[in-house]
């Protein structure tokens, strides 16, 4: 394809309904911005989810890491910069940068995606038309997340039943729904008035509508910082759906 933009720029205005009690956006909203920009860029490059569905394939987010320097506040204008970055034969990597109106960096991210055969529910090798784009940039803005371990000696709480509003175009909970569940239900005074500045997630299994979701977490306290090890599980079969690690300060 000629005249293709390997870097994509998507502006956002922070809406009132996207901010929390401190008037800033949250980690799930930031990840929404990143994924919206990624989807628009994939559409421009002609390998978005709708194009893959025509071939019996779909995109699945496998891992993601996000680091925040500062969260934008209500009505601020920001821009997500995103581009496919170097990966391997089965994982497509994508980098992200959030900047303010003065081009100051507010957040960075790296995601790892796999292509899934919808019928076989199995990962397949990336089509060359996709993998070739990732060779344009040979480094990442952050170190991609490795394998994460579930929390040990964790507290478990029931958090939600999967609703229709959680579902995406694959008819499973949206990637950001998992992030909301992992970060929004931690009932512990040690993180009250603290903000999540680093978040790593590994997606493991799918959930479906009406499944009951449980959150498991343990907290390490290091001075003014808290490191949380989280996982979410499906009560139907006890499967771990996702594992995460986050830093709050």
Phi, psi and omega per residue, in radians:
X1 nan 2.284 -3.136
X2 -1.572 2.750 3.059
X3 0.973 0.660 3.119
X4 -1.598 2.377 3.092
X5 -1.545 1.984 -3.130
X6 -1.326 -0.381 2.994
X7 -1.925 2.468 -3.078
X8 -2.156 2.476 -3.104
X9 -2.158 2.152 3.141
X10 -2.202 1.970 3.109
X11 -1.393 2.601 3.057
X12 -2.380 2.611 2.911
X13 -1.963 2.189 -3.106
X14 -1.152 2.091 -3.112
X15 -1.517 2.733 -3.129
X16 -1.049 -0.638 -3.096
X17 -1.378 0.005 3.124
X18 -1.740 -0.111 -3.051
X19 -1.807 2.750 3.108
X20 -1.718 -2.796 -3.034
X21 -1.190 -0.308 3.085
X22 -1.691 0.223 3.106
X23 1.212 0.205 3.092
X24 -1.921 2.768 3.059
X25 -1.226 2.922 -3.131
X26 -1.922 3.013 3.116
X27 -1.003 -0.775 3.104
X28 -1.052 -0.670 3.125
X29 -1.159 -0.737 3.084
X30 -1.015 -0.773 3.125
X31 -1.169 -0.566 3.012
X32 -1.054 -0.785 3.103
X33 -1.022 -0.841 -3.126
X34 -1.031 -0.786 -3.064
X35 -1.271 -0.565 3.071
X36 -1.124 -0.775 3.110
X37 -1.113 -0.718 3.125
X38 -1.092 -0.746 3.140
X39 -1.125 -0.726 3.116
X40 -1.140 -0.693 3.123
X41 -1.176 -0.748 3.101
X42 -1.054 -0.650 3.091
X43 -1.115 -0.761 3.120
X44 -1.095 -0.621 -3.140
X45 -1.458 -0.026 3.066
X46 1.207 0.548 2.963
X47 -2.416 0.780 3.060
X48 -1.414 -3.122 -3.010
X49 -1.083 -0.619 3.134
X50 -1.151 -0.676 3.104
X51 -1.162 -0.702 3.125
X52 -1.173 -0.633 3.132
X53 -1.029 -0.563 3.115
X54 -1.096 -0.401 -3.123
X55 -1.820 0.177 -3.126
X56 1.323 0.378 -3.098
X57 -2.133 2.906 3.052
X58 -2.679 2.767 3.037
X59 -1.438 2.474 3.015
X60 -2.347 2.225 3.070
X61 -1.319 2.210 -3.073
X62 -1.746 -0.886 -3.135
X63 -2.533 2.732 3.087
X64 -2.709 2.497 3.012
X65 -2.299 2.416 -3.087
X66 -2.348 2.367 3.066
X67 -2.198 2.295 -3.060
X68 -1.958 2.278 2.996
X69 -1.601 -0.733 3.082
X70 -2.843 2.417 3.138
X71 -1.509 2.384 3.054
X72 -1.239 2.701 -3.106
X73 -1.843 3.076 -3.078
X74 -0.907 2.291 3.067
X75 1.247 0.050 3.049
X76 -1.216 2.601 3.086
X77 -1.726 2.197 -3.124
X78 -2.327 2.891 3.114
X79 -2.372 2.336 2.996
X80 -1.644 2.201 2.970
X81 -1.790 2.325 -3.130
X82 -2.543 2.663 -3.127
X83 -2.797 2.602 3.011
X84 -1.214 2.369 -3.124
X85 -2.142 3.029 -2.991
X86 -1.059 2.423 3.135
X87 -2.453 -2.556 3.077
X88 -2.329 -2.956 -3.027
X89 -1.197 -0.349 -3.088
X90 -2.021 -0.296 -3.130
X91 -2.069 2.300 3.042
X92 -1.771 2.166 -3.123
X93 -1.721 2.577 3.085
X94 -2.478 2.336 3.132
X95 -1.819 2.725 -3.109
X96 -2.444 2.597 2.984
X97 -2.490 2.261 3.051
X98 -1.809 2.216 -3.135
X99 -2.214 2.722 3.084
X100 -1.595 -3.004 -3.082
X101 -1.117 -0.406 3.139
X102 -1.681 0.230 3.123
X103 1.217 0.278 3.046
X104 -1.307 2.383 -3.138
X105 -1.324 2.212 3.117
X106 -1.810 -0.557 -3.100
X107 -2.786 2.709 3.110
X108 -2.284 2.694 3.119
X109 -2.737 2.693 3.012
X110 -2.395 2.266 3.086
X111 -2.084 2.675 3.102
X112 -2.152 2.192 -3.072
X113 -2.087 2.609 2.995
X114 -2.160 2.736 3.058
X115 -1.762 2.240 -3.050
X116 -1.952 2.357 2.961
X117 -1.296 2.042 -3.002
X118 -1.096 -0.733 -3.107
X119 -1.262 -0.787 -3.076
X120 -1.444 -0.232 -3.080
X121 0.918 0.809 -3.061
X122 -2.384 2.467 3.095
X123 -1.193 2.485 3.114
X124 -2.145 2.844 3.105
X125 -1.121 2.489 -3.135
X126 -1.107 2.315 2.999
X127 -1.011 2.542 -3.105
X128 -1.014 -0.582 -3.129
X129 -1.081 -0.424 3.104
X130 -1.602 -0.864 -3.054
X131 -1.109 -0.546 -3.126
X132 -1.100 -0.570 -3.131
X133 -1.157 -0.546 -3.108
X134 -1.255 -0.131 -3.129
X135 -1.528 -0.013 -3.083
X136 -1.311 -0.475 -3.116
X137 -2.216 2.208 -2.984
X138 -1.800 0.268 3.093
X139 -2.566 2.936 -3.108
X140 -2.047 2.725 3.093
X141 -1.283 -0.417 3.064
X142 -2.417 2.778 3.036
X143 -1.235 2.185 3.131
X144 -1.059 2.523 -3.105
X145 -1.190 2.456 3.032
X146 -1.569 -2.803 3.116
X147 -1.290 2.388 -3.138
X148 -1.825 2.670 3.114
X149 -1.853 2.492 3.091
X150 -1.088 2.722 -3.140
X151 -1.158 2.458 3.074
X152 -1.682 2.599 3.136
X153 0.842 0.888 -2.999
X154 -1.636 2.785 2.992
X155 -1.568 2.394 -3.137
X156 -2.043 2.349 3.102
X157 -2.416 2.499 2.999
X158 -1.302 2.343 -3.099
X159 -2.072 -0.645 -3.048
X160 -2.914 2.868 2.925
X161 -1.920 2.325 -3.095
X162 -1.083 2.213 -3.130
X163 -1.933 3.013 3.106
X164 -1.040 -0.553 -3.095
X165 -1.266 -0.221 3.112
X166 -1.508 -0.230 -2.955
X167 -1.480 2.620 3.116
X168 -1.970 -2.857 -3.089
X169 -1.241 -0.224 3.027
X170 -1.604 0.057 -3.137
X171 1.142 0.529 3.051
X172 -2.309 2.831 -3.120
X173 -0.943 2.383 3.102
X174 -1.047 2.620 -3.138
X175 -0.941 -0.686 -3.083
X176 -1.298 -0.419 3.046
X177 -1.035 -0.708 3.097
X178 -1.059 -0.728 -3.111
X179 -1.169 -0.667 3.068
X180 -1.082 -0.779 -3.134
X181 -1.114 -0.697 -3.081
X182 -1.253 -0.576 -3.028
X183 -1.865 -0.302 -2.984
X184 -1.692 -0.054 -3.043
X185 -2.159 0.371 -3.133
X186 -1.445 1.925 -3.076
X187 -1.730 1.487 -3.100
X188 -2.643 2.251 -3.089
X189 -1.142 -0.360 -3.093
X190 -1.150 -0.365 3.108
X191 -1.943 0.125 3.072
X192 -1.120 2.388 -3.092
X193 1.169 0.249 3.063
X194 -1.906 2.809 -3.044
X195 -2.175 2.518 3.125
X196 -1.401 2.040 -3.111
X197 -1.894 -0.221 3.074
X198 -2.533 2.337 -3.100
X199 -2.471 2.271 3.086
X200 -2.215 2.396 -3.114
X201 -2.445 2.494 3.025
X202 -2.174 2.047 3.122
X203 -1.473 2.348 -3.028
X204 -2.098 -0.801 -3.061
X205 -2.490 2.856 -3.122
X206 -1.650 2.645 2.963
X207 -1.988 2.995 -3.127
X208 -2.374 2.926 -3.139
X209 -0.970 2.408 3.114
X210 1.352 -0.005 3.031
X211 -1.185 2.496 3.068
X212 -1.583 2.260 -3.040
X213 -1.927 2.306 3.094
X214 -2.007 2.466 3.074
X215 -1.794 2.338 3.031
X216 -2.078 2.356 3.122
X217 -2.707 2.659 2.996
X218 -2.367 2.647 -3.021
X219 -2.163 2.290 2.985
X220 -1.824 2.263 3.124
X221 -1.844 2.203 3.138
X222 -2.329 1.618 -3.075
X223 1.119 -2.154 3.136
X224 -1.569 0.015 -3.103
X225 -1.872 2.577 3.071
X226 -2.171 2.258 3.037
X227 -1.840 2.174 -3.112
X228 -1.951 2.286 3.010
X229 -1.810 2.115 -3.060
X230 -2.197 2.782 2.882
X231 -2.655 2.752 2.993
X232 -2.141 2.473 -3.099
X233 -2.229 2.734 3.112
X234 -1.723 2.126 -3.091
X235 -1.170 -0.363 -3.095
X236 -1.089 -0.742 -3.099
X237 -2.306 0.018 3.128
X238 1.330 0.121 -3.103
X239 -1.243 2.461 2.999
X240 -1.325 2.203 -3.118
X241 -1.586 -0.627 -3.131
X242 -2.805 2.652 3.074
X243 -2.147 2.489 -3.123
X244 -2.501 2.810 3.032
X245 -2.415 2.314 -3.098
X246 -2.416 2.691 3.108
X247 -2.064 2.245 -3.118
X248 -2.138 2.441 3.092
X249 -2.747 nan nan
